[in-house]
Amino acid sequence: MAMKFEKKTDGQFLLDVTGYVCPHPQIYTKKAIEKIGTGDVIEVVFDNPSSSESIAAMCDQIGNEVVEKKKEGGKFIWKIKKS
């Protein structure tokens, strides 16, 4: 269980926090968003259902947009655009 943050292509990033429980997915998501540029998109993969509420609230508070939400198997896959 290791957090993974990587650049996929220009303006596209991946953060995998599968296996972590609250508040870690939210904290790692916030830190990763701080590292990317305005307009960049980060794909966040997590498997803790309660993290969806805290990540959504954080995005609303900061002003970042969740542009896509998917669920595959037991994993949530969200794409967040930094504003």
Residue pairs with C-beta under 8 A, 6 or more apart in sequence:
1 18
1 19
1 20
3 15
3 16
3 17
3 20
3 24
3 28
4 14
4 15
4 16
5 13
5 14
5 15
5 16
5 28
5 32
5 35
6 13
6 14
7 13
7 14
8 14
8 43
11 37
11 39
11 40
11 41
12 40
12 41
12 42
12 43
13 32
13 36
13 40
13 41
13 42
13 43
14 42
14 43
14 45
15 28
15 29
15 32
15 42
15 43
15 44
15 45
16 45
16 46
17 24
17 25
17 28
17 29
17 44
17 45
17 46
17 51
18 45
18 46
18 47
18 75
19 47
20 28
20 46
20 48
20 51
21 48
21 50
21 51
22 48
22 50
22 51
22 54
23 54
25 44
25 46
25 48
25 51
25 54
25 55
26 51
26 54
26 55
26 58
29 42
29 44
29 55
29 58
29 80
30 58
30 62
32 42
32 44
33 42
33 62
33 64
33 80
33 82
36 42
36 82
37 82
38 82
38 83
39 81
39 82
39 83
40 81
40 82
41 67
41 79
41 80
41 81
41 82
42 79
42 80
42 82
43 77
43 78
43 79
43 80
44 55
44 76
44 77
44 78
44 79
44 80
45 75
45 76
45 77
46 52
46 55
46 75
46 76
46 78
47 74
47 75
47 76
49 76
51 76
52 76
52 78
55 66
55 78
55 80
56 66
59 65
59 66
59 80
63 83
64 80
64 81
64 82
64 83
65 80
65 81
65 83
66 78
66 79
66 80
67 79
67 80
67 81
68 77
68 78
68 79
69 76
69 77
69 78
70 76
70 77
70 78
71 77
